[in-house]
Amino acid sequence: MNKMLYNNRIMERENLINIEDRGYQFGDGIYEVIGVYDGKPLMLDEHLERLERSAGEVKLSLPGTIVDLKSKLEELVAANGLQEGIIYMQVSRGSAARWHEFPASDVSPVTVAYTRAEERMSEIEDQGATAVLTEDIRWLRCDIKTLNLLPNVLAKQKAVENNAIEAILHRGDLVTEASASNVFIVKDGELFTHPANNFILNGITRKKVLQLCDGLGVKVNEKTYTVKDMLEADEVFITATKLDVVPILKIDDRTIGTGEPGKMTRQVLQAFRTLY
């Protein structure tokens, strides 16, 4: 896994960070994480479509075309011989003297991408996991996949310190999402998840699950719900790239449903596994 993409070149990994790169100093950039299954990036087009949207929202010009970037990422996977894992890629606004405003027009964005081997989380998906609750302290444009992730890091650390897989976020009484995943609840045979507005990132796995549910005949309600609603739900599960679909059996000290992976969650998981 020694090859990386730097701008338009596949090259050996080395220390290429400029101390005045705005991604490094301001978090002024965007990113994507793409799952790789059996040597193929899953839903790559959807990830790149979201990257393009994020770029537009922060007024960042992507270098080259999405078609060229897709080709380079596929070349990177092949160059590293990656079979199971992830592609991480980011685009910063570039390197310039440290001033808060955008740099002059002659500064070019910097694109980097690398791969990392990761096994599928099949055992956790089948057996389920636990989560903790924490207040959502992020900014109000969570729909943009930017490099500004410190609140997410703090939330995830709380989960780790409590031997949980995730920290589920809430703004007041309303559940939004988790530190690095989207949250679904099941109640009376129907699925509920927070609307894809500025309070959550519209996850690629989330979107695919909604499509799968349509095919399965499962009613999905994209509407807000409370912490109380979630704790009293029949089932809870989270979705994310490479995490896929994971049942949540306990949140803080509250058992969800029967304390076992629920029927609908298992149904959604099996449908998702047909994609790779």
HUURWO-V995044 format. One record per pair of residues at least 4 apart in sequence whose ideal C-beta (glycine too) atoms are under 8 Angstrom apart, sorted by sequence separation. I is the first residue (numbers start at 1). J is the second residue. D is the distance in whole Angstrom. If there is no record, write none. Layout:
I;J;D, I;J;D
//
This chain:
5;9;7, 17;21;6, 20;24;8, 21;25;7, 22;26;5, 23;27;7, 36;40;7, 43;47;6, 44;48;6, 45;49;6, 46;50;7, 47;51;6, 48;52;6, 49;53;7, 50;54;6, 51;55;6, 52;56;7, 53;57;6, 54;58;7, 56;60;8, 62;66;7, 64;68;4, 65;69;7, 66;70;6, 67;71;7, 68;72;6, 69;73;6, 70;74;6, 71;75;6, 72;76;6, 73;77;7, 74;78;7, 75;79;6, 76;80;6, 99;103;7, 103;107;4, 121;125;6, 122;126;6, 123;127;6, 124;128;7, 138;142;6, 149;153;6, 150;154;6, 151;155;6, 152;156;6, 153;157;6, 154;158;7, 155;159;7, 156;160;6, 157;161;6, 158;162;6, 160;164;8, 170;174;6, 177;181;7, 178;182;7, 186;190;7, 196;200;6, 202;206;6, 203;207;7, 204;208;7, 205;209;6, 206;210;7, 207;211;7, 208;212;6, 209;213;6, 210;214;7, 211;215;7, 212;216;6, 214;218;8, 225;229;4, 226;230;7, 227;231;6, 228;232;6, 229;233;7, 239;243;7, 240;244;7, 250;254;7, 255;259;5, 258;262;7, 261;265;5, 262;266;7, 263;267;6, 264;268;6, 265;269;6, 266;270;6, 267;271;7, 268;272;6, 269;273;6, 270;274;7, 5;10;6, 6;11;6, 19;24;7, 20;25;7, 23;28;6, 36;41;5, 37;42;5, 55;60;5, 64;69;6, 77;82;5, 82;87;8, 124;129;5, 141;146;8, 159;164;4, 170;175;5, 171;176;6, 177;182;5, 178;183;6, 186;191;6, 187;192;6, 194;199;7, 195;200;8, 202;207;6, 213;218;4, 225;230;6, 238;243;7, 239;244;7, 250;255;5, 251;256;6, 257;262;6, 261;266;6, 4;10;7, 18;24;7, 19;25;8, 22;28;4, 23;29;4, 35;41;7, 36;42;7, 41;47;8, 54;60;8, 55;61;7, 97;103;7, 159;165;7, 169;175;7, 170;176;6, 177;183;6, 185;191;7, 186;192;8, 194;200;5, 196;202;4, 213;219;8, 214;220;7, 230;236;6, 239;245;5, 249;255;7, 250;256;6, 3;10;6, 4;11;6, 17;24;6, 22;29;7, 34;41;5, 35;42;5, 55;62;5, 62;69;7, 96;103;3, 159;166;5, 168;175;6, 169;176;5, 176;183;8, 184;191;6, 185;192;5, 213;220;5, 238;245;8, 239;246;8, 249;256;6, 3;11;7, 4;12;8, 34;42;7, 35;43;8, 96;104;7, 159;167;4, 169;177;6, 175;183;6, 184;192;7, 185;193;8, 237;245;6, 238;246;5, 248;256;6, 3;12;7, 4;13;5, 34;43;8, 93;102;7, 94;103;7, 139;148;7, 158;167;5, 168;177;8, 169;178;6, 184;193;5, 237;246;6, 250;259;7, 2;12;6, 3;13;7, 6;16;6, 34;44;6, 52;62;7, 77;87;7, 93;103;7, 156;166;8, 168;178;5, 169;179;7, 175;185;8, 183;193;7, 196;206;8, 210;220;6, 237;247;5, 238;248;6, 249;259;5, 2;13;5, 51;62;7, 76;87;7, 96;107;5, 156;167;6, 167;178;6, 182;193;7, 183;194;7, 236;247;7, 237;248;6, 249;260;7, 95;107;7, 155;167;4, 166;178;4, 167;179;5, 182;194;8, 210;222;8, 235;247;7, 236;248;4, 249;261;7, 34;47;5, 94;107;4, 138;151;4, 166;179;6, 193;206;7, 52;66;6, 73;87;6, 93;107;7, 94;108;5, 137;151;5, 138;152;7, 155;169;6, 166;180;7, 247;261;4, 32;47;5, 51;66;8, 94;109;5, 95;110;7, 136;151;8, 166;181;6, 168;183;6, 236;251;7, 247;262;7, 32;48;7, 73;89;7, 93;109;6, 94;110;5, 49;66;8, 92;109;7, 137;154;8, 177;194;6, 193;210;8, 32;50;7, 48;66;5, 51;69;8, 91;109;5, 92;110;5, 176;194;6, 182;200;7, 247;265;5, 32;51;5, 91;110;7, 175;194;7, 182;201;8, 247;266;8, 31;51;8, 91;111;5, 159;179;7, 174;194;8, 231;251;6, 236;256;5, 245;265;7, 30;51;6, 48;69;6, 90;111;7, 134;155;5, 182;203;5, 230;251;7, 235;256;7, 236;257;8, 48;70;6, 89;111;7, 90;112;6, 177;199;8, 181;203;7, 191;213;6, 235;257;5, 247;269;8, 89;112;7, 90;113;8, 155;178;8, 156;179;4, 176;199;5, 177;200;4, 182;205;7, 231;254;5, 233;256;6, 234;257;5, 245;268;6, 30;54;4, 89;113;3, 134;158;5, 155;179;4, 156;180;6, 176;200;5, 177;201;7, 182;206;4, 233;257;7, 245;269;4, 30;55;6, 45;70;7, 88;113;7, 89;114;8, 184;209;7, 231;256;7, 237;262;8, 244;269;7, 44;70;6, 87;113;6, 88;114;6, 132;158;6, 153;179;8, 177;203;8, 196;222;7, 235;261;8, 87;114;8, 88;115;8, 132;159;5, 152;179;5, 191;218;6, 193;220;7, 195;222;5, 235;262;3, 245;272;5, 30;58;6, 63;91;7, 87;115;5, 88;116;7, 131;159;7, 152;180;6, 171;199;7, 190;218;8, 191;219;7, 192;220;8, 193;221;8, 194;222;7, 195;223;6, 234;262;6, 235;263;8, 237;265;5, 244;272;6, 44;73;7, 62;91;6, 86;115;7, 190;219;5, 191;220;5, 192;221;5, 193;222;6, 194;223;8, 195;224;7, 235;264;6, 244;273;8, 28;58;8, 30;60;7, 44;74;8, 85;115;6, 86;116;6, 132;162;5, 189;219;8, 190;220;8, 191;221;7, 194;224;6, 209;239;5, 235;265;5, 29;60;7, 60;91;7, 85;116;5, 138;169;8, 190;221;6, 192;223;6, 194;225;8, 237;268;7, 41;73;6, 85;117;4, 86;118;6, 130;162;8, 132;164;5, 237;269;8, 41;74;7, 60;93;6, 82;115;5, 84;117;6, 85;118;4, 130;163;7, 131;164;5, 134;167;5, 136;169;4, 192;225;5, 206;239;5, 83;117;8, 84;118;6, 130;164;5, 131;165;6, 132;166;8, 133;167;7, 134;168;7, 135;169;7, 136;170;6, 142;176;7, 205;239;4, 80;115;5, 82;117;6, 84;119;6, 129;164;7, 130;165;7, 131;166;5, 132;167;5, 133;168;6, 134;169;6, 135;170;7, 136;171;5, 142;177;8, 205;240;6, 41;77;6, 55;91;7, 84;120;6, 129;165;4, 131;167;7, 132;168;7, 134;170;8, 135;171;7, 203;239;6, 205;241;6, 209;245;7, 40;77;8, 76;113;6, 129;166;7, 131;168;5, 133;170;6, 192;229;8, 203;240;6, 204;241;6, 39;77;7, 51;89;8, 76;114;8, 77;115;6, 203;241;7, 205;243;8, 34;73;7, 39;78;8, 76;115;6, 205;244;7, 51;91;7, 73;113;6, 136;176;5, 185;225;6, 205;245;8, 36;77;6, 72;113;8, 124;165;7, 192;233;8, 69;111;8, 187;229;7, 39;82;7, 59;102;7, 39;83;5, 185;229;7, 38;83;6, 63;108;7, 185;230;5, 187;232;8, 36;82;5, 38;84;7, 41;87;6, 63;109;5, 187;233;5, 188;234;7, 218;264;7, 36;83;7, 37;84;7, 62;109;7, 131;178;7, 183;230;7, 186;233;6, 187;234;6, 36;84;7, 61;109;6, 63;111;6, 185;233;4, 186;234;5, 36;85;5, 60;109;6, 175;224;8, 186;235;4, 218;267;8, 35;85;8, 36;86;6, 174;224;5, 175;225;6, 185;235;7, 186;236;7, 218;268;8, 35;86;6, 36;87;6, 174;225;7, 175;226;7, 185;236;5, 186;237;8, 216;267;6, 34;86;6, 174;226;6, 175;227;6, 184;236;7, 216;268;7, 33;86;5, 34;87;4, 143;196;7, 173;226;5, 174;227;8, 183;236;7, 184;237;5, 33;87;7, 143;197;7, 173;227;6, 175;229;8, 183;237;8, 184;238;7, 8;63;7, 32;87;8, 33;88;6, 34;89;8, 92;147;7, 143;198;5, 173;228;7, 175;230;5, 183;238;6, 184;239;7, 213;268;7, 216;271;6, 7;63;7, 8;64;7, 32;88;8, 142;198;6, 143;199;8, 145;201;6, 182;238;7, 212;268;6, 215;271;7, 31;88;7, 32;89;6, 90;147;6, 141;198;6, 142;199;6, 143;200;7, 144;201;8, 170;227;5, 181;238;4, 182;239;5, 31;89;6, 32;90;8, 140;198;6, 142;200;6, 143;201;6, 181;239;6, 182;240;7, 31;90;4, 140;199;7, 142;201;6, 143;202;6, 181;240;4, 209;268;6, 212;271;4, 8;68;8, 30;90;7, 31;91;8, 178;238;6, 180;240;6, 212;272;6, 29;90;5, 30;91;6, 10;72;7, 29;91;6, 168;230;7, 181;243;6, 29;92;4, 136;199;8, 180;243;8, 209;272;7, 8;72;7, 28;92;6, 29;93;6, 208;272;7, 10;75;6, 28;93;5, 181;246;8, 10;76;6, 5;72;6, 23;90;6, 205;272;8, 208;275;7, 5;73;7, 24;92;7, 10;79;5, 23;92;3, 22;92;5, 23;93;7, 168;238;8, 5;76;5, 21;92;5, 22;93;4, 4;76;7, 22;94;6, 166;238;6, 3;76;6, 21;94;7, 22;95;7, 25;98;6, 165;238;8, 191;264;7, 21;95;5, 22;96;7, 26;100;7, 20;95;5, 189;264;7, 3;79;4, 20;96;6, 186;262;6, 3;80;5, 18;95;4, 20;97;7, 2;80;7, 20;98;6, 186;264;5, 1;80;5, 36;115;7, 186;265;7, 166;246;8, 168;248;8, 1;82;7, 22;103;7, 165;246;7, 166;248;7, 37;120;8, 165;248;8, 168;251;6, 5;89;7, 57;141;7, 57;143;8, 58;144;6, 23;110;7, 57;144;5, 58;146;7, 21;110;6, 54;144;5, 54;145;5, 18;110;8, 54;146;7, 51;145;7, 133;227;7, 50;145;6, 16;112;7, 13;114;6, 7;110;7, 8;111;8, 7;111;5, 6;111;7, 131;236;8, 5;111;7, 6;112;6, 5;112;7, 131;238;7, 4;112;7, 5;113;4, 4;113;6, 5;114;7, 4;114;4, 3;114;8, 3;115;8, 1;114;7, 32;145;7, 1;115;6, 30;144;7, 31;145;6, 1;116;6, 30;145;6, 31;146;8, 1;117;6, 30;146;6, 31;147;6, 29;146;7, 30;147;7, 129;246;6, 131;248;5, 29;147;5, 128;246;7, 129;247;7, 130;248;7, 133;251;6, 27;146;6, 28;147;7, 125;244;6, 128;247;4, 129;248;6, 130;249;6, 131;250;7, 132;251;7, 133;252;6, 27;147;4, 125;245;6, 128;248;7, 129;249;7, 130;250;4, 131;251;5, 132;252;6, 27;148;4, 121;242;7, 125;246;6, 128;249;4, 130;251;7, 27;149;8, 120;242;8, 121;243;6, 124;246;6, 125;247;8, 121;244;7, 23;147;6, 118;242;6, 120;244;8, 121;246;7, 128;260;7, 128;261;5, 127;261;7, 126;261;7, 126;269;8, 125;269;6, 50;202;7, 50;204;7, 86;241;7, 86;242;6, 47;204;6, 85;242;8, 46;204;5, 43;204;5, 46;207;7, 46;208;8, 43;208;7, 35;241;5, 34;241;7, 35;242;4, 33;241;5, 33;242;7, 43;275;8, 42;275;7, 42;276;6, 40;276;8, 38;276;7, 37;276;4
//
